[in-house]
Amino acid sequence: MLTSEQRLALLEALVPYGARLTEDDHIAKGEKVMSVQLEVKGGRLRVMGGGKLLASFPAARPEKGVSDFVEKFWFWKKH
C-alpha cells in the first residue's frame, strides 16, 4: 500500500506523460487503465503486472522509479 506522500510523488511524476494513478494504484493513461500496479514493500517501489514483479526501484525516490519504468517499458515521452 502506498502512503499519501508516495501517491502524491507518483501522481506528480506521471502527469508529464499524460498519465495518472487510479484509486487502486494502477497506472492509467487517458481512458486506458494498464494492468501495471504500483506498491511499496521492503523499502522498494515495486511495479507489478499480472502478479509478477516487472521492476523494482528504491522507495525513497518513487518519482524517479516510475519515470524510468514508463520510459523504458512503454517508451513514453514527457509532453
C-alpha positions as CSV (number, residue, x, y, z in Angstrom):
1,M,0.0,0.0,0.0
2,L,1.2,3.5,-0.8
3,T,1.4,6.3,1.7
4,S,-0.3,9.6,0.7
5,E,3.2,11.1,0.3
6,Q,4.2,8.3,-2.1
7,R,1.0,8.6,-4.0
8,L,1.4,12.3,-4.5
9,A,5.0,11.8,-5.7
10,L,3.9,9.2,-8.2
11,L,1.0,11.3,-9.4
12,E,3.3,14.2,-10.0
13,A,5.7,12.0,-11.9
14,L,3.0,10.6,-14.1
15,V,1.4,14.0,-15.1
16,P,4.2,14.9,-17.7
17,Y,3.4,11.7,-19.5
18,G,-0.4,12.4,-19.6
19,A,-0.9,9.6,-17.2
20,R,-2.4,9.2,-13.7
21,L,-2.6,6.7,-10.8
22,T,-6.0,5.1,-10.2
23,E,-7.5,4.6,-6.7
24,D,-6.2,1.0,-6.7
25,D,-2.7,2.1,-7.6
26,H,-2.8,1.1,-11.3
27,I,-1.2,3.4,-14.0
28,A,-3.7,4.9,-16.4
29,K,-3.3,7.0,-19.5
30,G,-6.4,8.6,-21.0
31,E,-9.3,6.1,-20.6
32,K,-7.0,3.1,-20.6
33,V,-6.1,1.5,-17.2
34,M,-2.9,-0.5,-17.5
35,S,-2.5,-3.9,-15.8
36,V,0.5,-2.5,-14.1
37,Q,0.1,-1.8,-10.4
38,L,2.5,0.1,-8.0
39,E,3.2,-0.9,-4.5
40,V,5.9,-0.3,-1.8
41,K,7.3,-3.2,0.0
42,G,10.5,-3.6,2.0
43,G,11.8,-0.2,1.1
44,R,11.3,-0.8,-2.6
45,L,8.8,0.6,-5.2
46,R,7.6,-2.5,-6.9
47,V,6.0,-2.4,-10.4
48,M,3.7,-5.5,-10.6
49,G,1.9,-6.8,-13.6
50,G,-0.1,-10.0,-13.8
51,G,1.0,-11.0,-10.3
52,K,4.7,-10.8,-11.4
53,L,7.4,-8.3,-10.5
54,L,8.2,-6.2,-13.6
55,A,10.6,-3.8,-12.0
56,S,11.8,-2.6,-8.6
57,F,13.2,0.8,-7.5
58,P,14.3,2.5,-4.2
59,A,11.1,3.7,-2.5
60,A,12.9,6.8,-1.3
61,R,12.6,8.2,-4.8
62,P,9.4,6.8,-6.2
63,E,9.1,9.5,-8.8
64,K,12.4,8.6,-10.4
65,G,11.5,4.9,-10.4
66,V,8.1,5.4,-12.1
67,S,9.6,7.7,-14.7
68,D,12.3,5.2,-15.5
69,F,9.7,2.5,-15.8
70,V,7.3,4.2,-18.1
71,E,10.0,5.4,-20.4
72,K,11.7,2.0,-20.7
73,F,8.6,-0.3,-20.6
74,W,6.2,1.7,-22.8
75,F,8.7,4.2,-24.4
76,W,6.6,7.1,-23.1
77,K,8.0,10.6,-23.5
78,K,7.2,13.6,-21.4
79,H,4.9,16.1,-23.1
